Amino acid sequence: MPVALVVRENKQLVIEKFDLPKYGPKDLLIKVTHVAQNPTDWKHVHYGMAKPGSIVGCDFSGEVAEIGKEAIGNYTKGERVAGCVHGGQDPQFDVRGAYSEYVVQEASLVFRFPSTISPEAAATIPLASITAALGLFHEMKLPLPPATSQVPVLIWAGSTSVGQYSIQLAKAAGCYVITTASPARHDYLKELGADVCFNYKDANVVSQIKQAAKDNLAYAIDCISEKESIVQVCATLTGNNSQVATVLPGVSNEIPSHVKERPVMMYTTFGRSMHVFGQDYPAKPQDKEFAEKFYKLLTDVLLPEGLVKPNKVCKISGGLNAVEHGFKQMMDNKVTAEKLVYTLAETTNN
């Protein structure tokens, strides 16, 4: 029987055996080979959002095991795919998170990746790239790449996973990309496509960004979305019809009236209503439609043409047995500019 990492009482993580999950006519049953860790994974456990019996984890890569009769995409068994699922949900919804040997996802919400990308690296792509794409293209209406937009865009916190994909996607859309990070990351972010990088700790960072944008900055994505960051980001926005995409709730009160907030919650791409971070979110079919379009763009253009490259991978040995250690590393802020990735085949269930 396949295994999964289950949240139990007192936030304990336990490896348990499960039957294969059921899949619908539009779904793929996917044998997970690799899982990439995201902050939302440990937060669901640490803050008690994941109830006992739930399975956390979002980003995965794997192989198609079974194919629903109405599944689109002409997938074949054994084919390599990547995607994300909504981990940490109440077990009554029977949605298995990615820290599991098998997951189910609609065929329209996964993507193929070229042989030049390892499955470990592919697992870093789904959640962060769709978050970046939702903010830049779906919410702020910048043109989908490849394009020649030429407008300046600020990516605050460019070395985060979402930041790295935002830089690449904005550059592929033809934008003039301004970003912030610690100086040690500047060269790498310029390799990804940033035109100019500033130290977010510099006391003059706001004026530096405004100068770089010629006082005409109207687009920004705040990849931190906390009180301190959003205040600085909004201070840089002096262009007409200024917008900022935010990736966490709770900062709306810090956003001045001349800036329009474009909140992004990638879980809306699954096309169903949900309760996340203490808030109810209605189903947004338009978000799901955008995700389907974006994942096809990843498959057909962005990945094969090298316009989007995966995050750097830090392999954590031990499979699901090592996840608790990985959570602690992230909670202690010891993970920077890379993704922790687990290989499911290394899991032991004694």
Secondary structure per residue as TSV (DSSP state, phi and psi in degrees):
chain	resnum	aa	ss	phi	psi
A	1	M	-	360.0	141.9
A	2	P	-	-69.8	158.7
A	3	V	E	-115.6	164.0
A	4	A	E	-149.7	159.1
A	5	L	E	-95.0	114.2
A	6	V	E	-110.2	139.3
A	7	V	E	-80.5	126.1
A	8	R	E	-120.1	-174.6
A	9	E	G	-54.4	148.3
A	10	N	G	60.4	29.6
A	11	K	G	63.1	24.3
A	12	Q	E	-75.2	143.6
A	13	L	E	-107.4	121.8
A	14	V	E	-128.9	134.7
A	15	I	E	-85.1	124.2
A	16	E	E	-134.6	158.3
A	17	K	E	-88.1	143.9
A	18	F	-	-137.6	155.4
A	19	D	-	-69.0	161.7
A	20	L	-	-61.0	138.9
A	21	P	-	-69.2	150.5
A	22	K	-	-78.8	145.9
A	23	Y	-	-127.6	149.7
A	24	G	-	-93.9	-179.7
A	25	P	T	-64.2	-25.5
A	26	K	T	-97.4	2.1
A	27	D	E	-98.2	165.3
A	28	L	E	-114.4	138.3
A	29	L	E	-92.6	124.2
A	30	I	E	-120.7	128.5
A	31	K	E	-83.3	113.2
A	32	V	E	-75.8	130.2
A	33	T	E	-105.1	-32.4
A	34	H	E	-143.2	147.0
A	35	V	E	-129.1	133.6
A	36	A	E	-103.4	138.1
A	37	Q	-	-86.4	138.7
A	38	N	-	-124.0	155.2
A	39	P	H	-55.4	-34.3
A	40	T	H	-61.9	-24.0
A	41	D	H	-65.1	-56.0
A	42	W	H	-70.4	-30.9
A	43	K	H	-65.3	-37.8
A	44	H	H	-60.8	-36.5
A	45	V	H	-79.4	-51.9
A	46	H	H	-62.7	-39.2
A	47	Y	T	-94.2	10.0
A	48	G	T	75.1	15.8
A	49	M	-	-75.3	-27.5
A	50	A	S	-89.0	111.2
A	51	K	-	-74.7	156.7
A	52	P	T	-53.2	132.6
A	53	G	T	100.9	-12.0
A	54	S	-	-87.3	161.7
A	55	I	-	-122.5	120.0
A	56	V	-	-89.1	179.9
A	57	G	-	107.4	138.5
A	58	C	-	-121.7	-57.3
A	59	D	E	-82.8	130.9
A	60	F	E	-145.0	159.2
A	61	S	E	-129.5	155.2
A	62	G	E	-176.9	-160.1
A	63	E	E	-126.3	139.8
A	64	V	E	-65.4	124.2
A	65	A	E	-101.7	-42.4
A	66	E	E	-142.6	155.2
A	67	I	E	-129.6	123.9
A	68	G	-	-64.4	152.5
A	69	K	T	-63.1	-26.5
A	70	E	T	-108.4	11.9
A	71	A	-	-66.9	131.2
A	72	I	-	-87.1	168.2
A	73	G	S	101.1	-4.6
A	74	N	-	54.3	43.3
A	75	Y	-	-74.2	151.7
A	76	T	-	-122.9	153.5
A	77	K	T	-61.4	137.0
A	78	G	T	90.6	-9.4
A	79	E	-	-70.5	143.8
A	80	R	E	-81.9	131.8
A	81	V	E	-140.1	165.2
A	82	A	E	-138.4	158.3
A	83	G	E	180.0	-170.3
A	84	C	E	-139.4	155.5
A	85	V	-	-126.5	166.0
A	86	H	-	-90.4	84.7
A	87	G	T	-72.9	158.7
A	88	G	T	82.6	11.1
A	89	Q	-	-77.0	159.9
A	90	D	-	-53.5	132.4
A	91	P	G	-58.3	-20.3
A	92	Q	G	-64.9	-21.5
A	93	F	G	-83.4	-9.4
A	94	D	-	55.7	41.8
A	95	V	-	-107.6	116.4
A	96	R	-	-87.4	125.6
A	97	G	-	-71.2	175.3
A	98	A	S	-75.2	-16.5
A	99	Y	S	-79.9	62.1
A	100	S	B	-154.3	147.9
A	101	E	S	-70.7	-21.0
A	102	Y	E	-137.8	138.9
A	103	V	E	-132.7	165.0
A	104	V	E	-122.3	134.0
A	105	Q	E	-148.8	149.9
A	106	E	E	-60.4	141.6
A	107	A	G	-60.4	-28.5
A	108	S	G	-74.6	-10.7
A	109	L	G	-113.2	20.1
A	110	V	E	-123.4	170.8
A	111	F	E	-143.9	153.6
A	112	R	-	-83.6	156.6
A	113	F	-	-135.9	147.1
A	114	P	-	-70.0	162.6
A	115	S	T	-66.2	-16.3
A	116	T	T	-74.1	-12.0
A	117	I	S	-108.3	127.7
A	118	S	-	-72.2	155.6
A	119	P	H	-62.7	-30.6
A	120	E	H	-62.0	-45.6
A	121	A	H	-69.7	-37.5
A	122	A	H	-61.0	-32.7
A	123	A	T	-65.6	-18.0
A	124	T	T	-82.4	-8.7
A	125	I	S	-84.7	-46.4
A	126	P	H	-57.6	-63.3
A	127	L	H	-62.7	-48.1
A	128	A	H	-69.7	-37.3
A	129	S	H	-70.5	-39.5
A	130	I	H	-70.8	-32.4
A	131	T	H	-62.3	-47.2
A	132	A	H	-62.0	-43.9
A	133	A	H	-66.7	-39.9
A	134	L	I	-58.2	-45.6
A	135	G	I	-66.3	-48.9
A	136	L	I	-72.8	-46.8
A	137	F	I	-104.8	-42.2
A	138	H	I	-79.0	-43.1
A	139	E	I	-88.7	-48.2
A	140	M	S	-91.3	-4.3
A	141	K	-	65.4	26.0
A	142	L	-	-69.0	154.5
A	143	P	-	-70.9	140.1
A	144	L	-	-63.5	141.7
A	145	P	S	-74.9	159.8
A	146	P	S	-75.1	138.6
A	147	A	-	-153.8	175.1
A	148	T	-	-129.9	64.0
A	149	S	-	-67.2	-47.4
A	150	Q	-	70.0	1.9
A	151	V	-	-82.1	149.2
A	152	P	E	-74.5	140.7
A	153	V	E	-134.1	134.4
A	154	L	E	-98.2	125.0
A	155	I	E	-108.0	98.8
A	156	W	E	-80.1	126.5
A	157	A	S	74.8	61.4
A	158	G	T	-69.4	-19.4
A	159	S	T	-85.4	-7.3
A	160	T	S	-67.2	164.9
A	161	S	H	-61.5	-47.9
A	162	V	H	-62.3	-37.9
A	163	G	H	-62.2	-42.6
A	164	Q	H	-63.5	-41.6
A	165	Y	H	-72.3	-33.2
A	166	S	H	-63.2	-42.5
A	167	I	H	-59.4	-49.1
A	168	Q	H	-65.5	-41.7
A	169	L	H	-69.5	-40.7
A	170	A	H	-64.2	-40.9
A	171	K	H	-64.4	-41.5
A	172	A	H	-65.1	-23.3
A	173	A	T	-86.9	0.5
A	174	G	T	87.7	11.9
A	175	C	-	-77.2	157.9
A	176	Y	E	-87.2	112.0
A	177	V	E	-99.5	119.0
A	178	I	E	-109.3	133.9
A	179	T	E	-141.3	167.3
A	180	T	E	-126.0	148.1
A	181	A	-	-175.6	172.4
A	182	S	-	-68.0	148.7
A	183	P	G	-54.3	-31.0
A	184	A	G	-63.1	-19.2
A	185	R	G	-97.5	-7.3
A	186	H	H	-61.3	-45.4
A	187	D	H	-61.3	-43.0
A	188	Y	H	-64.1	-41.8
A	189	L	H	-68.2	-31.1
A	190	K	H	-68.7	-33.9
A	191	E	H	-62.4	-34.4
A	192	L	H	-75.0	-19.2
A	193	G	T	133.4	-2.5
A	194	A	-	-65.7	134.2
A	195	D	S	-81.5	-33.6
A	196	V	E	-151.2	141.6
A	197	C	E	-125.3	140.7
A	198	F	E	-126.9	151.1
A	199	N	-	-77.2	117.1
A	200	Y	T	-64.5	-17.5
A	201	K	T	-87.2	-9.6
A	202	D	-	-66.3	132.3
A	203	A	T	-62.1	-22.7
A	204	N	T	-102.3	17.7
A	205	V	H	-61.8	-35.7
A	206	V	H	-64.7	-47.2
A	207	S	H	-66.9	-33.7
A	208	Q	H	-64.0	-41.8
A	209	I	H	-67.5	-44.0
A	210	K	H	-60.5	-40.1
A	211	Q	H	-66.3	-41.9
A	212	A	H	-62.9	-32.7
A	213	A	T	-92.0	6.2
A	214	K	T	55.3	40.4
A	215	D	T	53.0	36.3
A	216	N	-	-138.9	41.4
A	217	L	-	-90.4	123.9
A	218	A	-	-126.6	-3.2
A	219	Y	E	-129.8	131.4
A	220	A	E	-151.1	149.2
A	221	I	E	-125.3	122.7
A	222	D	E	-95.3	103.3
A	223	C	S	-81.0	0.9
A	224	I	S	-105.3	-49.5
A	225	S	-	55.9	48.3
A	226	E	S	-117.4	172.6
A	227	K	H	-55.5	-47.6
A	228	E	H	-66.0	-42.1
A	229	S	H	-70.0	-42.4
A	230	I	H	-67.1	-32.9
A	231	V	H	-63.7	-43.8
A	232	Q	H	-68.1	-43.0
A	233	V	H	-59.3	-48.2
A	234	C	H	-64.0	-30.3
A	235	A	H	-66.4	-22.1
A	236	T	H	-84.7	-15.1
A	237	L	-	-88.6	102.2
A	238	T	-	-121.1	0.1
A	239	G	S	-78.4	168.8
A	240	N	T	-67.0	141.9
A	241	N	T	53.4	48.2
A	242	S	E	-64.8	141.7
A	243	Q	E	-135.1	147.7
A	244	V	E	-134.3	127.7
A	245	A	E	-87.7	129.9
A	246	T	E	-114.8	148.0
A	247	V	S	-111.3	-1.7
A	248	L	S	-137.4	146.2
A	249	P	S	-74.7	165.2
A	250	G	S	104.5	5.0
A	251	V	-	-116.3	5.3
A	252	S	G	-56.6	-35.4
A	253	N	G	-69.1	-16.2
A	254	E	G	-91.1	-4.5
A	255	I	S	-94.7	121.2
A	256	P	-	-67.3	162.6
A	257	S	T	-65.0	-24.2
A	258	H	T	-82.0	-3.7
A	259	V	E	-113.9	131.3
A	260	K	E	-93.0	122.1
A	261	E	E	-79.1	136.3
A	262	R	E	-119.5	86.2
A	263	P	E	-70.9	138.4
A	264	V	-	-120.9	129.1
A	265	M	-	-135.5	101.9
A	266	M	G	-62.5	-18.1
A	267	Y	G	-61.4	-20.0
A	268	T	G	-66.6	-16.1
A	269	T	G	-72.2	-11.0
A	270	F	G	-82.2	-7.1
A	271	G	S	78.9	20.8
A	272	R	S	-137.6	157.0
A	273	S	-	-69.4	157.5
A	274	M	E	-160.1	167.1
A	275	H	E	-123.7	109.4
A	276	V	E	-134.7	139.9
A	277	F	T	51.8	37.6
A	278	G	T	76.7	10.1
A	279	Q	E	-127.3	149.1
A	280	D	E	-91.1	134.2
A	281	Y	E	-121.8	125.8
A	282	P	-	-73.1	161.2
A	283	A	-	-63.2	138.6
A	284	K	-	-126.1	85.9
A	285	P	H	-58.8	-28.1
A	286	Q	H	-68.9	-29.7
A	287	D	H	-70.2	-40.1
A	288	K	H	-64.1	-42.9
A	289	E	H	-60.6	-40.1
A	290	F	H	-64.9	-44.1
A	291	A	H	-59.9	-41.7
A	292	E	H	-61.3	-42.0
A	293	K	H	-65.9	-41.3
A	294	F	H	-68.6	-43.3
A	295	Y	H	-63.3	-34.0
A	296	K	H	-67.3	-37.5
A	297	L	H	-64.7	-39.7
A	298	L	I	-57.8	-48.9
A	299	T	I	-62.6	-46.4
A	300	D	I	-86.6	-31.0
A	301	V	I	-129.9	-59.1
A	302	L	I	-65.0	-42.5
A	303	L	T	-78.8	-49.7
A	304	P	T	-63.2	-29.5
A	305	E	T	-90.8	0.9
A	306	G	T	73.3	17.4
A	307	L	S	-74.4	-24.2
A	308	V	S	-128.2	125.9
A	309	K	-	-113.7	146.9
A	310	P	-	-65.9	164.2
A	311	N	-	-65.3	159.3
A	312	K	-	-65.2	141.3
A	313	V	E	-104.4	133.4
A	314	C	E	-113.2	105.1
A	315	K	E	-74.4	129.0
A	316	I	E	-108.0	116.7
A	317	S	T	-75.8	151.3
A	318	G	T	111.0	-1.1
A	319	G	G	58.1	-141.7
A	320	L	G	-65.4	-21.5
A	321	N	G	-64.2	-21.2
A	322	A	G	-97.8	-1.5
A	323	V	H	-62.7	-41.0
A	324	E	H	-59.3	-39.9
A	325	H	H	-64.2	-41.4
A	326	G	H	-63.6	-39.4
A	327	F	H	-59.6	-43.4
A	328	K	H	-63.9	-40.1
A	329	Q	H	-58.8	-43.6
A	330	M	H	-70.8	-39.0
A	331	M	H	-63.4	-31.6
A	332	D	T	-89.0	11.8
A	333	N	T	57.8	38.8
A	334	K	-	-101.0	7.0
A	335	V	-	-114.8	115.5
A	336	T	-	-136.0	132.2
A	337	A	S	59.3	23.6
A	338	E	S	-154.4	168.5
A	339	K	E	-115.6	135.7
A	340	L	E	-78.8	128.8
A	341	V	E	-128.3	134.9
A	342	Y	E	-111.2	142.2
A	343	T	E	-100.2	117.0
A	344	L	G	-62.4	-31.2
A	345	A	G	-65.3	-16.6
A	346	E	G	-86.6	-1.1
A	347	T	-	-71.5	137.3
A	348	T	-	-119.1	141.9
A	349	N	-	-126.7	84.9
A	350	N	-	-81.2	360.0
